[in-house]
């Protein structure tokens, strides 16, 4: 250790693991993957993934890499510091957006621009 008292450490591992696992679960759902299918693609036991996603066990870094490979998502997306004030809907939207191919992202951006310009008559 670095000699710092425990209460001055920057991260709270239990809380950080919960955040990472929530992001993984949201990405899994946005890709319409069952727990069993994701575990199969990642080459890990379904029970391992299930226990992680339900907070019974903490993930190992090696396992996180395997899960990220299976979903085609960089691990940095799950480990980024999320101190930006966003709600669950915004996180879900961003996760889904990042799963889209480039041409669908362009279509979505055009649609969002149209929505911004649209003014409802009242």
Protein Blocks (a to p, Z undefined) as FASTA:
>chain_A
ZZiafklpfbdfklmmmmmmmmmmmmmmmnopafklmmmmnopafklmmmmmnopaccdf
klmmmmmmmnopafklmmpccfbccdfklmmmmmmmmmpcfklmmmmmmmmmmmmmpccd
ZZ
